[in-house]
Amino acid sequence: MTQQYERSKVIGVPADDVFAWVAEIGNLPKYLPPIKEADRADGSEDRVWMKGEIPDRGEFEGEGYFRVFEEDRHMEWGAEVGRDYSGRLQVADLQDGQSRVTVQLYFGERSVEGEIQEESAPDRDPLVEGIDATLESTRRQLEEGSGKVEQPPATG
């Protein structure tokens, strides 16, 4: 069974500018809480290599797909080997130079979603907190030029 998580945030920057910034691979470490490094994998247009750290779970390094669809301002990503994980980010144009950024995450049976939830404090949802940190980090970077929000440990 697939679990889905979705969150949105309004950002006071035009949608084209927001999308251009989030779609740049080099900016992933600036707004994705666990990511410390990111680059195109083997010069591919739709493969990405990332290195990061998840609180209470340690460091990781992996490769997956990362696809950018400029025509409707959305991105899709995921892991292909041994994991059922994917995501989507959509940037919608709002009035007065604002945009709405929506992130959706999908976790299948082979994902770590169940482990993460089991290891979390009962009153916490680290996956929702991670999406919220991503959205707030994006807002801070684009509206204020400030740093990203770090996701707290799941057991804290």
PyMOL commands that set and color helices and strands:
alter all, ss='L'
color gray80, all
select helices_A, chain A and resi 15-22+25-31+70-72+113-119+126-144
alter helices_A, ss='H'
color red, helices_A
select strands_A, chain A and resi 3-11+35-40+47-54+58-69+74-79+85-93+99-107
alter strands_A, ss='S'
color yellow, strands_A
deselect
rebuild
show_as cartoon
